[in-house]
Amino acid sequence: MQTTPTRTTGFFSHPECLLHHMGSGHPESPGRLTAIHERLKATGLGDVLAAEAPPLVDLSLLTLAHTPGYVASLMRTVDALAHEVSHDPNATARLDPDTCLSGGSWQAVRRAAGAGIAAVDAVMAGRLQNAFCAVRPPGHHATRDTAMGFCVVSNVALAAKYALEAHNLARVAIVDFDVHHGNGTEDVVAGDERILMLGFYQHPFYPGTPPTGAANVHNVPVPARTDGAAIRDIVTTEWLPRLHAFKPELLFISAGFDAHMQDDIGQMALVEDDYHWMTMQLMAVADAHASGRLVSCLEGGYNLPALAACVDSHLRALSGTG
């Protein structure tokens, strides 16, 4: 297998992303990142990526994607939790039935949001050709004013809005291949004609939210047991024409790997080669319209061996190492 990269791919991750805990047995666990790091070390792929430590997000930027009221409420929760943790290190604050904060969570949240923004800056500066953010918690269910579905800040939507504002871009695209509807991302970007959002998701399934119907969003519902052949057809006939017509100047991927056939969270039937193929197609779009600029951020993926294998495959495509 080829090991010499043909592209400079950034790998943004931070130990503080392991500090976020939502309880024993919760699928969105620190073990997800540990599995990824161990796989990249075992295969040697980690040695050829450009390792980057993401900064803490500047809190003033959060309102690019979220309402001031939500940000203020979140900060009150974080402050109250810090007081509780000073008396009980195991204290938590519940944000929704599936999502809570622990004592180390706010650092993880800020690193996860900061990673996407730092990756945008590095790719736009030409220091990196593309980047992958191996961070948690994920973000694509966090709406403008609500935390939900393991997500606190809408990491990819925030990075996309930042790219438009800070780098004066006219058009960016977001592709979401998580098994779940990226309802939070859609809520943030719907109606913003500078952003094209495309995706597929298992239906009916969590979160059960209907598409907004916005002209700049095209998320395709698919039934359980949908396999790679069907997804490749959607990519070829629905995603790629829209992307080439839109001509994004920067491409984002909400990289959820829970549509893998071994992931019990969902009931779809993708395999590693499907993620590699999708990544290659999206890189070709970025090459055609964005000088190769692409930023990918981890969303779901809860079967640890499958997650690690899929991220490895995704990164081999991004870096040109396989």
KOLTORMAR-44257 format. One line per 5 residues: number of its first residue (from 1); their letters; for each residue x, y, z of N, C-alpha, C. Coordinates in steps of 0.001 Angstrom, whole numbers, always signed. Example, Ala and Ser with C-alpha at 12.3 -4.5 7.8 and 13.67 -1.06 7.14 Angstrom:
2
1) as) +13190:-5690:+7800:+12300:-4500:+7800:+13200:-3300:+7800; +12850:-2250:+7080:+13670:-1060:+7140:+12900:+30:+7870
REM end
This chain:
322
1) mqttp) +848:-1199:+0:+0:+0:+0:+880:+1245:+0; +515:+2227:-803:+1288:+3454:-898:+1321:+4158:+451; +2482:+4626:+887:+2600:+5308:+2170:+3119:+6724:+2047; +3587:+7125:+872:+4085:+8480:+672:+2926:+9384:+271; +2611:+10400:+1087:+1455:+11241:+771:+1690:+12088:-470
6) trttg) +641:+12291:-1229:+704:+13198:-2369:+73:+14543:-2040; -564:+14650:-872:-1153:+15907:-422:-777:+16125:+1041; -682:+17387:+1425:-416:+17718:+2822:-1742:+17770:+3558; -1997:+16760:+4366:-3268:+16625:+5077:-3055:+16893:+6559; -3764:+17865:+7083:-3694:+18157:+8502:-4549:+17195:+9306
11) ffshp) -4060:+16825:+10471:-4796:+15959:+11399:-4932:+16723:+12709; -6112:+17300:+12917:-6372:+18140:+14088:-7013:+17300:+15189; -6340:+17196:+16310:-6882:+16468:+17455:-6217:+16998:+18711; -6815:+16703:+19879:-6265:+17238:+21124:-6644:+16319:+22285; -5720:+16102:+23221:-6037:+15246:+24378:-7244:+15722:+25173
16) ecllh) -7524:+17029:+25155:-8669:+17523:+25922:-9999:+17044:+25357; -10014:+16562:+24123:-11249:+15993:+23580:-11597:+14669:+24254; -10649:+14105:+25009:-10919:+12882:+25769:-11541:+13169:+27122; -11606:+14431:+27517:-12087:+14787:+28850:-13601:+14841:+28947; -14269:+14757:+27829:-15737:+14823:+27779:-16306:+13427:+28037
21) hmgsg) -17088:+13297:+29115:-17669:+12008:+29485:-19174:+12169:+29682; -19946:+11259:+29107:-21403:+11302:+29273:-21940:+10064:+29971; -21067:+9352:+30667:-21518:+8237:+31480:-21086:+6899:+30927; -20944:+5932:+31819:-20538:+4582:+31442:-21522:+3981:+30448; -21002:+3425:+29389:-21846:+2781:+28388:-22387:+3714:+27328
26) hpesp) -22154:+5021:+27451:-22643:+5952:+26427:-21830:+5738:+25152; -22487:+5634:+23998:-21746:+5339:+22760:-20782:+6437:+22338; -21074:+7678:+22676:-20184:+8781:+22289:-19145:+8926:+23414; -18136:+8073:+23359:-17170:+7936:+24444:-15775:+8362:+24013; -14879:+8621:+24980:-13488:+8924:+24628:-12815:+7811:+23841
31) grlta) -13315:+6578:+24006:-12742:+5452:+23280:-12804:+5605:+21774; -13683:+6438:+21271:-13781:+6661:+19828:-12474:+7269:+19299; -11996:+8309:+19964:-10749:+8926:+19512:-9555:+8030:+19789; -9574:+7325:+20916:-8475:+6410:+21215:-8346:+5358:+20127; -9472:+4825:+19675:-9449:+3806:+18624:-8854:+4366:+17331
36) iherl) -9206:+5598:+17001:-8666:+6222:+15791:-7158:+6403:+15909; -6708:+6951:+17019:-5273:+7193:+17196:-4491:+5880:+17181; -5018:+4850:+17820:-4318:+3565:+17843:-4222:+2960:+16450; -5285:+3097:+15664:-5265:+2577:+14295:-4221:+3308:+13448; -4189:+4619:+13543:-3240:+5391:+12734:-1801:+5121:+13158
41) katgl) -1590:+4855:+14438:-252:+4488:+14898:+139:+3108:+14386; -804:+2164:+14442:-514:+796:+14020:-229:+707:+12530; -942:+1482:+11731:-759:+1421:+10277:+360:+2324:+9786; +828:+3225:+10641:+1851:+4175:+10236:+1313:+5402:+9539; +7:+5441:+9308:-561:+6585:+8587:-397:+7872:+9381
46) gdvla) -495:+7768:+10704:-338:+8961:+11516:+989:+9652:+11326; +2012:+8902:+10925:+3352:+9476:+10761:+3472:+10374:+9536; +2572:+10226:+8575:+2682:+11008:+7340:+1665:+12150:+7277; +862:+12295:+8336:-83:+13404:+8403:+551:+14564:+9153; +59:+15760:+8904:+550:+16954:+9590:-263:+17147:+10863
51) aeapp) +301:+16717:+11992:-421:+16779:+13265:-573:+18233:+13709; -1780:+18590:+14104:-2086:+19947:+14535:-2864:+19883:+15850; -2538:+20774:+16791:-3276:+20878:+18052:-4272:+22025:+17929; -5560:+21741:+17880:-6535:+22819:+17686:-6608:+23740:+18894; -6827:+25020:+18658:-6975:+25968:+19762:-8377:+25888:+20361
56) lvdls) -8539:+26514:+21501:-9874:+26731:+22056:-10578:+27775:+21197; -11815:+27488:+20828:-12534:+28438:+19986:-12722:+29758:+20722; -12587:+30831:+19992:-12907:+32162:+20514:-14428:+32206:+20722; -14851:+32421:+21953:-16284:+32349:+22262:-17103:+33363:+21470; -16480:+34462:+21073:-17219:+35469:+20305:-17646:+34943:+18937
61) lltla) -16990:+33879:+18458:-17329:+33339:+17150:-18551:+32433:+17177; -18950:+31956:+18344:-20042:+30982:+18411:-21344:+31527:+17853; -21531:+32844:+17927:-22781:+33419:+17425:-22830:+33470:+15899; -21754:+33062:+15221:-21856:+32881:+13774:-22832:+31763:+13434; -22948:+30774:+14343:-23822:+29626:+14091:-24961:+29507:+15096
66) htpgy) -24843:+30144:+16256:-25820:+29962:+17326:-26363:+31302:+17800; -27558:+31264:+18370:-28161:+32493:+18863:-27417:+32975:+20108; -27369:+34275:+20322:-26757:+34780:+21551:-27406:+34198:+22801; -28711:+33960:+22731:-29406:+33393:+23885:-28918:+31991:+24212; -28690:+31188:+23172:-28193:+29830:+23409:-26781:+29866:+23979
71) vaslm) -25929:+30713:+23425:-24553:+30805:+23916:-24546:+31254:+25372; -25380:+32239:+25706:-25448:+32714:+27088:-25950:+31620:+28021; -26972:+30876:+27589:-27500:+29781:+28397:-26457:+28694:+28605; -25722:+28389:+27549:-24679:+27369:+27638:-23598:+27811:+28630; -23213:+29068:+28582:-22190:+29563:+29499:-22670:+29529:+30947
76) rtvda) -23948:+29814:+31174:-24480:+29720:+32536:-24416:+28286:+33036; -24737:+27347:+32142:-24674:+25931:+32505:-23252:+25517:+32827; -22315:+25959:+32017:-20906:+25619:+32233:-20411:+26193:+33564; -20775:+27433:+33856:-20341:+28056:+35106:-20941:+27342:+36307; -22227:+26998:+36225:-22865:+26288:+37333:-22251:+24911:+37524
81) lahev) -21933:+24244:+36422:-21328:+22918:+36513:-19944:+22998:+37147; -19178:+24019:+36795:-17844:+24172:+37377:-17929:+24293:+38888; -18941:+24997:+39380:-19141:+25108:+40834:-19471:+23746:+41439; -20346:+22991:+40774:-20713:+21670:+41282:-19524:+20720:+41271; -18731:+20779:+40213:-17584:+19880:+40092:-16554:+20150:+41183
86) shdpn) -16490:+21397:+41636:-15549:+21716:+42712:-15883:+20967:+43995; -17141:+20545:+44129:-17578:+19761:+45292:-17714:+18279:+44967; -18058:+17993:+43716:-18242:+16603:+43288:-17656:+16435:+41895; -16449:+15844:+41792:-15805:+15720:+40473:-16621:+14939:+39451; -17598:+14170:+39890:-18418:+13375:+38971:-19716:+14068:+38576
91) atarl) -19883:+15314:+38962:-21110:+16039:+38636:-21246:+16219:+37127; -22480:+16233:+36653:-22767:+16456:+35241:-23940:+17424:+35098; -24091:+17970:+33919:-25221:+18840:+33595:-25870:+18314:+32325; -27134:+17972:+32419:-27819:+17381:+31267:-28374:+18477:+30365; -28076:+18349:+29062:-28544:+19310:+28071:-29757:+18808:+27304
96) dpdtc) -29826:+17500:+27065:-31003:+16863:+26481:-30943:+15400:+26911; -31946:+14576:+26577:-31932:+13196:+27079:-30706:+12391:+26687; -30031:+12769:+25596:-28869:+12018:+25115:-27538:+12715:+25374; -27570:+13933:+25896:-26379:+14771:+25906:-26199:+15431:+27258; -25003:+15305:+27823:-24705:+16019:+29057:-23264:+16496:+29033
101) lsggs) -22932:+17368:+29963:-21586:+17878:+30133:-21004:+17344:+31430; -19742:+16989:+31406:-19001:+16631:+32609:-17986:+17729:+32888; -17163:+17529:+33910:-16232:+18578:+34300:-15261:+18981:+33208; -14865:+18038:+32350:-13916:+18355:+31294:-14545:+18655:+29953; -15861:+18654:+29893:-16530:+18744:+28595:-16335:+20078:+27893
106) wqavr) -16337:+21175:+28636:-16286:+22471:+27978:-14977:+22658:+27236; -13881:+22132:+27796:-12612:+22195:+27081:-12704:+21401:+25776; -13333:+20222:+25843:-13484:+19404:+24638:-14349:+20111:+23604; -15449:+20688:+24050:-16349:+21411:+23137:-15599:+22534:+22440; -14815:+23283:+23195:-14099:+24420:+22610:-12978:+23963:+21672
111) raaga) -12334:+22832:+21988:-11321:+22307:+21070:-11976:+21809:+19780; -13121:+21134:+19903:-13793:+20602:+18716:-14223:+21726:+17786; -14782:+22790:+18349:-15194:+23931:+17527:-13972:+24676:+16987; -12934:+24778:+17811:-11727:+25472:+17383:-10987:+24757:+16271; -11120:+23417:+16242:-10418:+22640:+15220:-10884:+23004:+13824
116) giaav) -12188:+23062:+13621:-12705:+23370:+12294:-12266:+24743:+11824; -12267:+25720:+12728:-11867:+27078:+12370:-10376:+27134:+12057; -9564:+26470:+12892:-8121:+26450:+12635:-7808:+25731:+11326; -8554:+24674:+11034:-8347:+23956:+9776:-8682:+24845:+8586; -9746:+25614:+8691:-10087:+26557:+7621:-8939:+27534:+7388
121) davma) -8420:+28104:+8466:-7331:+29072:+8324:-6108:+28444:+7654; -5763:+27216:+8081:-4567:+26557:+7536:-4743:+26195:+6070; -5925:+25736:+5707:-6176:+25358:+4318:-6259:+26599:+3435; -6914:+27625:+3919:-7018:+28849:+3123:-5663:+29532:+2950; -4775:+29376:+3930:-3438:+29958:+3827:-2531:+29148:+2912
126) grlqn) -2979:+27945:+2537:-2166:+27088:+1692:-1135:+26282:+2457; -1144:+26373:+3776:-206:+25596:+4583:-562:+24111:+4549; -1867:+23815:+4435:-2370:+22460:+4263:-3243:+22441:+3019; -3277:+21294:+2342:-4188:+21168:+1205:-5579:+20745:+1646; -5640:+19907:+2657:-6916:+19520:+3241:-6678:+19125:+4690
131) afcav) -7746:+18828:+5419:-7594:+18546:+6843:-8728:+17665:+7343; -8403:+16891:+8378:-9402:+16095:+9091:-9314:+16441:+10568; -10468:+16685:+11170:-10539:+17035:+12588:-11082:+15835:+13369; -10174:+15153:+14081:-10554:+14011:+14914:-10860:+14541:+16303; -12074:+15022:+16467:-12475:+15711:+17691:-13830:+15195:+18160
136) rppgh) -14140:+15494:+19380:-15435:+15224:+19959:-15664:+16243:+21063; -16938:+16566:+21379:-18160:+15995:+20832:-18422:+16401:+19385; -19250:+15586:+18692:-19646:+15937:+17324:-20563:+17149:+17328; -21035:+17554:+16142:-21775:+18810:+16112:-23028:+18881:+15277; -23288:+17916:+14388:-24290:+18194:+13354:-25738:+18140:+13809
141) hatrd) -26003:+17776:+15070:-27370:+17866:+15600:-27611:+19153:+16399; -26574:+19897:+16711:-26740:+21125:+17493:-27348:+22207:+16609; -28544:+22631:+16938:-29228:+23657:+16160:-28765:+25039:+16603; -29367:+26040:+16026:-28989:+27408:+16404:-29181:+27669:+17885; -30189:+27013:+18491:-30499:+27340:+19887:-30688:+26128:+20788
146) tamgf) -30193:+24949:+20349:-30416:+23738:+21129:-29245:+22772:+20997; -28836:+22199:+22127:-27921:+21053:+22114:-28762:+19796:+22033; -28331:+18832:+21231:-29076:+17580:+21138:-28223:+16518:+20461; -28618:+15257:+20663:-28021:+14149:+19932:-26512:+14059:+20059; -25976:+14222:+21271:-24539:+14158:+21568:-23806:+15427:+21184
151) cvvsn) -24493:+16431:+20616:-23834:+17600:+20024:-24130:+18869:+20824; -23127:+19718:+20970:-23261:+20949:+21750:-23097:+22185:+20871; -22049:+22202:+20057:-21796:+23290:+19106:-21789:+22699:+17705; -22379:+23404:+16759:-22469:+22928:+15383:-21133:+23187:+14682; -20173:+22264:+14880:-18783:+22502:+14492:-18608:+22828:+13008
156) valaa) -19217:+22035:+12135:-19024:+22242:+10698:-19755:+23485:+10213; -20975:+23681:+10669:-21705:+24886:+10262:-20977:+26139:+10732; -20428:+26091:+11945:-19657:+27219:+12452:-18432:+27479:+11582; -17698:+26421:+11239:-16515:+26584:+10398:-16882:+27133:+9023; -18013:+26685:+8485:-18451:+27176:+7175:-18792:+28659:+7230
161) kyale) -19528:+29060:+8255:-19861:+30474:+8403:-18602:+31309:+8607; -17681:+30772:+9388:-16415:+31478:+9616:-15644:+31661:+8305; -15599:+30616:+7496:-14877:+30698:+6227:-15447:+31804:+5352; -16750:+31912:+5322:-17390:+32945:+4510:-17042:+34339:+5015; -17111:+34508:+6329:-16923:+35842:+6902:-15449:+36227:+6986
166) ahnla) -14596:+35325:+7483:-13199:+35674:+7741:-12343:+35656:+6479; -12738:+34837:+5495:-11916:+34699:+4286:-12613:+35222:+3038; -13738:+35887:+3238:-14438:+36567:+2139:-14752:+35632:+976; -15136:+34397:+1311:-15535:+33465:+259:-16964:+33745:-168; -17271:+33383:-1373:-18622:+33575:-1893:-19472:+32334:-1762
171) rvaiv) -18828:+31150:-1819:-19592:+29890:-1823:-18792:+28799:-1112; -19442:+28110:-185:-18865:+26903:+417:-19934:+25822:+411; -19491:+24577:+414:-20424:+23454:+412:-20148:+22554:+1609; -21203:+21941:+2132:-21120:+20976:+3227:-21752:+19678:+2751; -21022:+18579:+2902:-21562:+17256:+2594:-21562:+16443:+3874
176) dfdvh) -22711:+15880:+4221:-22884:+15132:+5471:-23219:+13686:+5127; -22292:+12737:+5439:-22602:+11331:+5169:-22778:+10498:+6445; -23153:+11162:+7534:-23540:+10465:+8762:-24856:+9729:+8535; -25104:+8679:+9326:-26347:+7918:+9175:-27574:+8725:+9610; -27350:+9739:+10451:-28445:+10561:+10954:-28561:+11868:+10173
181) hgngt) -29779:+12363:+10101:-30038:+13663:+9484:-29263:+14740:+10240; -28460:+15519:+9535:-27737:+16620:+10158:-28641:+17820:+10348; -29619:+17633:+11204:-30660:+18651:+11388:-30109:+19953:+11942; -29085:+19860:+12793:-28525:+21080:+13351:-27803:+21903:+12302; -26973:+21249:+11512:-26298:+21947:+10420:-27319:+22573:+9485
186) edvva) -28341:+21805:+9149:-29367:+22319:+8243:-30064:+23534:+8838; -30344:+23484:+10147:-31003:+24608:+10809:-30151:+25870:+10724; -28843:+25712:+10859:-27946:+26867:+10829:-27806:+27441:+9425; -27724:+26581:+8408:-27363:+27071:+7065:-28564:+27273:+6144; -29735:+26756:+6510:-30898:+26858:+5620:-31176:+28316:+5266
191) gderi) -31323:+28559:+3975:-31632:+29899:+3496:-30425:+30762:+3202; -29239:+30294:+3591:-28016:+31043:+3288:-27514:+30584:+1919; -27737:+31393:+909:-27428:+30992:-460:-25938:+30860:-732; -25121:+31280:+216:-23667:+31121:+65:-23226:+29697:+403; -24128:+28913:+1000:-23795:+27565:+1466:-24716:+26558:+787
196) lmlgf) -24131:+25533:+202:-24888:+24394:-305:-24651:+23231:+643; -25732:+22630:+1166:-25616:+21458:+2028:-26235:+20257:+1340; -25482:+19167:+1274:-25949:+17919:+696:-25731:+16790:+1699; -26574:+15784:+1636:-26373:+14644:+2520:-27350:+13529:+2214; -27161:+12415:+2909:-28163:+11345:+2968:-28337:+10989:+4435
201) yqhpf) -29433:+10328:+4756:-29628:+9875:+6128:-30677:+8777:+6151; -30526:+7876:+7100:-31502:+6794:+7261:-32825:+7367:+7732; -33914:+6901:+7119:-35256:+7389:+7457:-36251:+6225:+7425; -37150:+6124:+8393:-37271:+6981:+9579:-36232:+6612:+10633; -35727:+7602:+11329:-34667:+7378:+12293:-34454:+8676:+13063
206) ypgtp) -33693:+8595:+14155:-33341:+9788:+14917:-32648:+10803:+13997; -32936:+12077:+14127:-33764:+12756:+15125:-35224:+12920:+14708; -35599:+12404:+13542:-36994:+12491:+13112:-37423:+13872:+12684; -36481:+14738:+12421:-36813:+16101:+12021:-37029:+16164:+10513; -38030:+16904:+10077:-38255:+17026:+8638:-37248:+17974:+8021
211) ptgaa) -36908:+17778:+6749:-36058:+18755:+6055:-36713:+20130:+6063; -35901:+21175:+6022:-36437:+22540:+6053:-37132:+22915:+4759; -36763:+22246:+3685:-37288:+22633:+2380:-36538:+23784:+1758; -35448:+24213:+2374:-34666:+25333:+1847:-34023:+24954:+517; -33949:+25904:-373:-33422:+25643:-1716:-31948:+25284:-1708
216) nvhnv) -31217:+25713:-690:-29775:+25456:-647:-29424:+24165:+94; -30428:+23361:+442:-30205:+22110:+1175:-30837:+20962:+411; -30072:+19881:+253:-30599:+18688:-422:-30122:+17452:+338; -30913:+17032:+1317:-30613:+15842:+2109:-31543:+14718:+1676; -30989:+13576:+1332:-31752:+12480:+738:-32056:+11416:+1780
221) pvpar) -33338:+11185:+2122:-33664:+10104:+3046:-33557:+8755:+2351; -32985:+7767:+3043:-32855:+6419:+2491:-33328:+5418:+3543; -33828:+4262:+3135:-34314:+3283:+4102:-33184:+2514:+4773; -33515:+1868:+5872:-32565:+961:+6518:-32099:-87:+5510; -30872:-571:+5733:-30227:-1601:+4903:-29781:-1072:+3542
226) tdgaa) -29840:+247:+3343:-29291:+809:+2110:-27792:+525:+2054; -27325:+71:+895:-25916:-318:+774:-25119:+704:-27; -23844:+397:-206:-22948:+1317:-883:-23324:+1591:-2320; -23838:+598:-3023:-24206:+807:-4424:-25276:+1886:-4555; -26265:+1843:-3654:-27333:+2843:-3699:-26805:+4229:-3347
231) irdiv) -25908:+4291:-2363:-25343:+5577:-1978:-24470:+6134:-3097; -23704:+5284:-3752:-22867:+5761:-4865:-23730:+6332:-5986; -24895:+5749:-6182:-25808:+6276:-7194:-26306:+7665:-6799; -26630:+7859:-5511:-27063:+9177:-5045:-25948:+10201:-5224; -24738:+9814:-4862:-23605:+10724:-5016:-23430:+11117:-6477
236) ttewl) -23494:+10127:-7367:-23232:+10366:-8792:-24332:+11176:-9457; -25581:+10858:-9129:-26692:+11478:-9849:-27260:+12720:-9169; -27055:+12856:-7857:-27663:+13978:-7142:-26634:+14931:-6526; -25627:+14404:-5845:-24652:+15287:-5217:-23730:+15966:-6226; -23074:+15179:-7049:-22024:+15723:-7900:-22536:+16789:-8872
241) prlha) -23691:+16585:-9526:-24184:+17664:-10398:-24437:+18968:-9637; -25010:+18849:-8435:-25272:+20055:-7649:-23969:+20744:-7247; -22997:+19961:-6837:-21724:+20527:-6405:-20990:+21215:-7553; -20950:+20562:-8705:-20246:+21171:-9835:-20959:+22432:-10334; -22274:+22435:-10249:-23010:+23638:-10651:-22784:+24787:-9669
246) fkpel) -22626:+24435:-8391:-22462:+25447:-7338:-21046:+26027:-7320; -20051:+25223:-7653:-18642:+25636:-7685:-18156:+26177:-6330; -18161:+25319:-5298:-17730:+25801:-3979:-16253:+26184:-3970; -15946:+27206:-3208:-14552:+27647:-3054:-13857:+26940:-1893; -14623:+26237:-1086:-14116:+25414:+6:-15177:+24366:+289
251) lfisa) -14735:+23129:+509:-15663:+22016:+718:-15489:+21479:+2130; -16610:+21262:+2819:-16610:+20676:+4153:-17275:+19305:+4113; -16780:+18399:+4948:-17418:+17098:+5118:-17772:+16918:+6584; -19048:+16629:+6858:-19461:+16124:+8164:-19302:+14612:+8091; -18161:+14151:+8614:-17731:+12765:+8390:-18209:+11858:+9520
256) gfdah) -19447:+11404:+9392:-19969:+10385:+10299:-19820:+9019:+9656; -19387:+8042:+10443:-19127:+6706:+9899:-20073:+5659:+10490; -21226:+6111:+10993:-22179:+5199:+11619:-23159:+4580:+10630; -23001:+4856:+9335:-23747:+4113:+8315:-23020:+2839:+7918; -21907:+2546:+8594:-21158:+1310:+8328:-21990:+102:+8749
261) mqddi) -21849:-988:+8024:-22673:-2170:+8262:-22458:-2782:+9649; -21324:-2523:+10289:-21069:-3095:+11602:-21484:-2180:+12746; -21981:-993:+12429:-22349:-35:+13472:-23799:-254:+13886; -24002:-601:+15146:-25343:-927:+15625:-26209:+303:+15883; -25610:+1501:+15875:-26416:+2707:+16047:-27390:+2861:+14883
266) gqmal) -26918:+2582:+13674:-27763:+2663:+12487:-27985:+1290:+11893; -28718:+1253:+10795:-29015:-23:+10127:-28717:+56:+8629; -27667:+786:+8279:-27269:+841:+6885:-26118:-128:+6629; -25623:-199:+5405:-24702:-1283:+5038:-23506:-793:+4232; -22956:+360:+4608:-21755:+835:+3944:-20528:+108:+4496
271) veddy) -19449:+119:+3719:-18174:-466:+4142:-17077:+569:+3904; -15849:+257:+4350:-14750:+1210:+4249:-14548:+1719:+2832; -14639:+843:+1839:-14409:+1265:+456:-15411:+2315:-2; -16620:+2275:+548:-17621:+3280:+175:-17207:+4662:+664; -16661:+4736:+1876:-16203:+6027:+2390:-14988:+6523:+1619
276) hwmtm) -14102:+5613:+1254:-12942:+6001:+447:-13412:+6553:-897; -14363:+5877:-1509:-14873:+6307:-2816:-15553:+7668:-2705; -16409:+7855:-1696:-17070:+9150:-1536:-16050:+10259:-1334; -15036:+9981:-526:-14004:+10987:-280:-13295:+11362:-1574; -12986:+10383:-2394:-12320:+10657:-3666:-13197:+11517:-4576
281) qlmav) -14492:+11236:-4604:-15395:+12044:-5442:-15442:+13486:-4959; -15470:+13677:-3646:-15543:+15023:-3095:-14223:+15770:-3277; -13118:+15038:-3203:-11827:+15661:-3481:-11753:+16144:-4927; -12336:+15398:-5835:-12341:+15816:-7241:-13125:+17110:-7421; -14216:+17263:-6681:-14969:+18520:-6717:-14108:+19659:-6182
286) adaha) -13446:+19398:-5040:-12581:+20425:-4460:-11441:+20789:-5410; -10895:+19795:-6096:-9839:+20073:-7069:-10353:+20945:-8209; -11568:+20673:-8642:-12121:+21380:-9800:-12458:+22831:-9493; -12880:+23108:-8260:-13436:+24429:-7984:-12788:+25162:-6816; -12033:+24455:-5965:-11549:+25067:-4723:-10056:+24875:-4514
291) sgrlv) -9321:+24644:-5596:-7872:+24407:-5488:-7566:+23282:-4499; -8485:+22319:-4406:-8289:+21165:-3533:-8637:+21403:-2084; -9099:+22588:-1733:-9330:+22930:-323:-10532:+22166:+234; -10306:+21416:+1300:-11345:+20575:+1893:-11061:+20417:+3383; -12105:+20546:+4202:-11999:+20355:+5650:-13057:+19345:+6078
296) scleg) -12616:+18271:+6721:-13506:+17204:+7170:-13486:+17145:+8689; -14660:+16986:+9300:-14767:+16917:+10759:-15542:+15670:+11169; -15036:+14975:+12168:-15667:+13758:+12653:-17039:+14050:+13249; -18002:+13242:+12848:-19328:+13267:+13472:-19522:+11925:+14191; -20411:+11047:+13678:-20690:+9787:+14358:-19753:+8663:+13951
301) gynlp) -20072:+7474:+14484:-19272:+6285:+14277:-18997:+5661:+15629; -19665:+4537:+15946:-19679:+4050:+17321:-19236:+2609:+17485; -19089:+1876:+16395:-18407:+586:+16460:-16923:+899:+16314; -16157:+708:+17371:-14802:+1252:+17402:-13892:+690:+16317; -13850:-623:+16083:-13005:-1105:+14984:-13441:-571:+13620
306) alaac) -14757:-526:+13371:-15244:-12:+12089:-14941:+1470:+11953; -15135:+2230:+13032:-14831:+3663:+12997:-13368:+3892:+12651; -12479:+3185:+13340:-11051:+3367:+13108:-10672:+3009:+11679; -11233:+1921:+11165:-10935:+1495:+9796:-11457:+2505:+8781; -12651:+3063:+9032:-13227:+4038:+8099:-12436:+5340:+8094
311) vdshl) -12030:+5803:+9273:-11225:+7020:+9326:-9899:+6802:+8610; -9288:+5639:+8804:-8057:+5302:+8104:-8267:+5389:+6584; -9364:+4821:+6101:-9658:+4831:+4675:-9906:+6258:+4173; -10653:+7031:+4954:-10942:+8435:+4628:-9651:+9233:+4518; -8753:+9016:+5482:-7499:+9763:+5496:-6545:+9317:+4394
316) ralsg) -6601:+8056:+4027:-5763:+7601:+2911:-6203:+8277:+1616; -7500:+8477:+1465:-7969:+9206:+289:-7535:+10660:+360; -7737:+11308:+1501:-7397:+12713:+1617:-5913:+12985:+1381; -5068:+12104:+1895:-3625:+12322:+1819:-2989:+11718:+570; -3768:+10916:-177:-3223:+10273:-1352:-2263:+9150:-1032
321) tg) -2474:+8482:+100:-1581:+7402:+507:-2193:+6017:+253; -3325:+5964:-380:-3916:+4647:-640:-5330:+4766:-1166
REM end
